[in-house]
Amino acid sequence: MPRYADSERHALADLLLTRGPEAATIIPEWATRHLAAHLVIRERRPDAAAGILLRPLRGHTERVQQAMADRPYPQLVELVRHRPRWSPLSLPPVDELANLTEFFVHHEDVRRAVPGWQPRQLPEDHQAALWKRVPSLARMSLRRFPAALLVQAPNHGEATGGAGGEQVRLVGSPAELTMFLFGRQRVARVQLVGPTALTDQLRTAKLGL
């Protein structure tokens, strides 16, 4: 079975080296070295990783991430490239479940930060692997949005989300839906169908886990 989490991990590491430590990402406050540091502490520093989701711990996370970002860049990228042996996230089934979307999105964060970028033409089984995570991602990221969201990926399926009300359809490939639902609406190539006020609101809403 293909390991798409690994393929995204290695492709991202290659791109990080090509772009260098101060290159832009689509996250305004992060250069490439900050993005790399985020990925390293997520897998290798559980004491700091908790602050990624828990606001009271965020100060510690930010200090550890900055210290990690200040390390020699080639060394930092090598830590991104290789899964830690001791981490629960490194177990093959868990790795694919927990890391595919994480590394795909951050790979695209770097790819799409330059003018003239184009979506990758991913094989259908790679798209299918991303789609498996879209329904739960839609439920989580859209749970407070004031509409009934129908999320559609042609040839892959449908999912729902939102708090109810007027319907909005969000249509795209699994890859583009993943970017959109992770809060990358600005660079996600999707189609939105519904009342203009709601589609405009959705394009700028704070989405993601």
Order of alpha helices (4+ residues) and beta strands (2+ residues): alpha-alpha-alpha-alpha-alpha-alpha-alpha-alpha-beta-beta-beta-alpha-beta-alpha
